[in-house]
Amino acid sequence: MKLMLVGTRVAAVAAAGVLLAGCGGSASRDTDKSDPKPSGSAKQGGPATGGEKTGASKKPDPKQSTLPGALPSAYDFTPNPDRVPKNAAQARKLTRNAALGENDWTAGMVRHTPYESAGSWTVLPDSCVWTRSALPSGILDSFTRRLDIPAQGGKGRVQGAVTVTVHRTEAGADQEIKDTVQESFRCPQQELGGGQRLSGLMSLQFDQKDVRNADASLFEAGKYTGPQSGGVQDYVWSKSRIGPVTTAVSVKGAKGYTNTDLLRIAAEGGAKVLYRVELELK
């Protein structure tokens, strides 16, 4: 019975994640619109060798659909080398420009308190309690904004957050994606601090052929409890990579919101922040 339940949950995570992986990109570019866990391992990728990109897989040739506004069948974006941040100052400019504000994500969002955090890195030790440390040498900047949908109409307060991180190399950013997938297996129950807890976590990294708006993407789902959460709520989270930049979007549920509602909110935020990263890198 336990194996059957796990299999069902894996299928549910996979199905929900496909919704996130396929959203955004070119088809969403006419719409200009708690903490995500931005870390993987504290170990980050080193410099590229021989003038070649490291940690990046070869992209399939895109085949454009003839349907109006359709997404390409494969992701085909290469950052302009002159636009890729080379130092912390350039990275800070990118992360601030790409991160979503209250008017950028979905209608009715307001600033959470605290609203912004930067200059540190979250690490998940064996205790499965998240801690903060200084930025690893392989990361130029990491910046988070937190936005909420206020409680109204009998519904609770949904908490959202978006993090943009700039690595020195694509290899470092790719390693963050890989490490993150392992974290939910290593720590399916996690403490966020302040009485916040995640449980039943499962992560899934997508096959590159299924990702239409990034070089790599993963999806995570579980349950969330915390102060004023109104009990156990759904929790969804996605992380993606474009070149040396990663984005993470988390949504903590509330009374009156279904898992489908949270997926829609997360997909909208994820698509928009990825598009803004592209604008910074093109």
C-alpha positions in Angstrom: 0.0 0.0 0.0 2.8 2.4 0.8 4.4 1.8 -2.6 1.1 2.4 -4.3 0.7 5.7 -2.5 4.2 6.8 -3.4 3.6 5.9 -7.0 0.3 7.9 -7.0 2.1 10.9 -5.6 4.9 10.7 -8.1 2.3 10.6 -10.9 0.5 13.6 -9.4 3.8 15.6 -9.1 4.7 14.7 -12.7 1.3 15.8 -14.1 1.3 19.0 -12.2 4.9 19.8 -13.0 4.2 19.5 -16.8 1.8 22.3 -16.4 4.6 24.5 -15.1 7.3 23.3 -17.4 5.3 24.1 -20.5 4.0 27.5 -19.5 5.5 30.8 -20.5 8.2 31.4 -23.0 7.3 33.1 -26.2 3.5 32.6 -25.9 3.5 34.6 -22.6 5.5 37.6 -23.7 2.6 39.9 -24.3 1.7 39.7 -20.6 4.2 42.0 -18.7 3.4 40.7 -15.6 7.7 31.7 2.6 10.8 31.7 0.6 11.8 29.7 -2.4 14.7 27.5 -1.5 17.4 28.9 -3.8 20.1 26.6 -2.6 21.4 23.2 -3.7 24.6 22.0 -2.2 26.9 24.6 -0.8 29.4 23.4 -3.4 29.2 25.4 -6.6 30.7 24.9 -10.0 34.1 26.3 -10.9 35.2 28.1 -13.9 34.7 26.8 -17.4 37.7 25.1 -19.0 39.1 25.4 -22.5 36.7 28.3 -23.3 33.8 25.8 -23.4 30.6 25.9 -21.4 30.5 23.3 -18.7 27.5 21.5 -17.3 25.2 22.4 -20.2 23.5 19.8 -22.3 23.1 20.2 -26.1 19.8 21.7 -27.0 17.6 20.0 -29.6 16.8 21.9 -32.8 13.6 23.9 -32.2 10.7 23.3 -34.5 8.2 26.1 -34.5 4.6 25.3 -34.6 2.4 26.9 -37.2 -0.3 27.7 -34.7 -0.5 31.4 -33.7 1.2 32.1 -30.4 2.3 28.5 -29.9 5.5 27.6 -28.0 8.4 26.2 -29.9 8.8 22.4 -29.5 12.3 23.0 -27.9 13.9 25.8 -26.0 16.4 27.7 -28.1 17.8 30.7 -26.3 21.5 31.5 -26.0 22.6 34.3 -23.6 24.6 37.1 -25.2 28.1 36.7 -23.7 28.3 40.5 -23.3 25.2 40.5 -21.2 26.1 37.7 -18.8 27.2 39.2 -15.5 30.9 39.0 -14.8 30.9 40.5 -11.3 28.7 41.1 -8.3 27.6 44.6 -9.3 26.4 43.3 -12.7 24.7 40.3 -11.1 22.8 42.6 -8.6 21.5 44.7 -11.5 20.2 41.5 -13.2 18.5 40.0 -10.1 16.7 43.3 -9.2 15.5 43.8 -12.8 14.3 40.2 -13.2 12.6 39.7 -9.8 8.9 40.3 -9.7 7.3 43.1 -7.8 3.7 43.5 -6.6 2.5 44.8 -9.9 4.3 42.1 -12.0 3.0 38.7 -10.8 -0.7 38.3 -10.5 -3.5 40.8 -9.7 -4.0 41.8 -6.1 -0.6 40.9 -4.8 0.9 42.9 -2.0 4.3 43.1 -0.3 5.1 40.5 2.4 7.0 41.6 5.5 9.9 41.2 5.1 9.7 42.1 1.4 13.3 41.6 0.1 16.4 39.7 1.1 19.8 39.4 -0.5 23.5 38.7 0.0 23.0 35.3 1.7 22.5 31.7 0.8 20.2 29.0 2.2 21.7 25.6 3.1 19.9 22.4 4.1 22.1 20.4 6.5 21.4 16.9 7.7 19.2 18.3 10.4 16.7 19.2 7.6 16.4 22.7 9.2 17.2 25.5 6.7 20.0 27.8 7.7 21.6 30.9 6.1 25.2 31.4 5.2 27.4 33.8 3.2 27.2 33.5 -0.6 29.5 30.7 -1.9 32.3 31.8 -4.1 30.6 30.4 -7.1 27.6 32.7 -6.8 27.7 36.4 -7.7 24.3 37.3 -6.2 21.0 35.9 -5.0 17.9 38.0 -4.4 14.5 37.2 -3.1 11.2 39.1 -3.1 8.1 37.9 -1.2 4.6 38.7 -2.3 1.2 37.7 -0.9 -2.4 37.5 -2.0 -4.3 39.0 0.9 -7.0 37.2 2.8 -10.3 38.2 1.5 -13.8 36.8 0.6 -13.5 34.0 3.2 -10.1 32.9 1.7 -6.8 32.9 3.6 -3.5 34.7 2.7 -1.4 33.0 0.0 2.3 33.6 0.4 4.5 33.7 -2.7 8.2 34.3 -3.2 10.6 34.6 -6.2 14.4 34.2 -6.1 16.8 35.0 -8.8 20.4 33.7 -8.5 23.4 34.4 -10.7 26.2 31.9 -10.8 29.7 32.4 -12.1 29.2 29.5 -14.5 26.5 27.5 -16.2 28.0 24.4 -14.5 27.3 26.0 -11.1 23.8 26.8 -11.9 23.2 23.3 -13.4 24.6 21.8 -10.2 22.1 23.8 -8.1 19.2 22.2 -10.1 20.6 18.7 -9.6 21.3 19.2 -5.9 17.8 20.6 -5.3 16.1 17.4 -6.7 18.0 15.4 -4.1 17.1 17.6 -1.2 13.4 16.4 -1.1 14.6 12.8 -1.1 17.1 13.5 1.7 14.7 15.7 3.7 11.0 15.1 2.8 10.2 17.0 6.0 11.9 20.4 6.3 11.9 23.2 8.9 11.9 26.8 7.4 12.2 28.6 10.7 9.6 30.7 12.5 7.4 27.7 13.0 7.0 27.0 9.3 7.2 23.4 8.2 7.1 21.5 4.9 6.2 17.8 4.7 5.7 15.1 2.2 8.0 16.8 -0.3 8.6 15.3 -3.7 10.7 16.8 -6.5 10.9 16.0 -10.2 13.4 17.3 -12.8 11.9 17.4 -16.3 13.4 15.9 -19.4 14.8 18.7 -21.4 12.5 17.9 -24.3 9.5 18.7 -22.1 10.8 22.2 -21.1 9.8 25.0 -23.4 11.0 28.1 -21.5 14.3 27.3 -19.9 17.5 25.2 -20.1 16.3 23.1 -17.2 13.4 23.0 -14.8 12.2 21.1 -11.8 9.0 21.0 -9.8 8.3 20.2 -6.1 5.1 19.7 -4.2 4.2 19.0 -0.6 2.3 20.3 2.4 2.9 23.5 4.4 2.0 24.5 8.0 2.9 27.6 9.8 1.7 30.5 11.9 -1.7 31.7 10.7 -1.7 29.0 7.9 -5.1 27.8 9.0 -4.0 24.2 9.2 -2.2 22.0 6.6 -2.1 23.6 3.2 -0.7 22.7 -0.2 2.7 23.9 -1.3 4.2 24.1 -4.8 7.6 25.2 -5.9 9.5 25.4 -9.2 13.1 26.1 -10.1 14.5 26.8 -13.6 17.8 27.7 -15.2 18.7 29.9 -18.2 22.4 29.9 -18.7 24.1 30.8 -15.4 20.9 32.2 -13.9 18.4 30.2 -11.8 14.9 31.3 -10.8 12.8 29.8 -8.0 9.1 30.5 -7.4 7.2 29.2 -4.3 3.6 29.4 -3.4 2.3 28.5 0.1 -1.4 27.7 0.0 -4.3 29.0 2.2 -7.9 28.3 3.1 -10.1 28.4 0.0 -7.4 27.7 -2.5 -7.1 24.4 -4.4 -3.8 22.9 -5.6 -4.8 23.9 -9.1 -5.1 27.5 -8.0 -1.6 27.4 -6.6 -0.2 25.8 -9.8 -1.7 28.6 -11.8 -0.2 31.2 -9.6 3.2 29.5 -9.6 3.2 28.9 -13.4 2.3 32.6 -14.0 5.1 33.8 -11.8 7.6 31.3 -13.1 6.9 32.2 -16.8 7.2 35.9 -16.1 10.5 35.8 -14.2 12.1 33.6 -16.8 11.0 36.0 -19.6 12.6 38.9 -17.6 15.8 36.9 -17.2 15.8 36.4 -21.0 15.4 40.2 -21.5 18.4 40.8 -19.2 20.6 38.3 -21.1 19.6 38.8 -24.7 
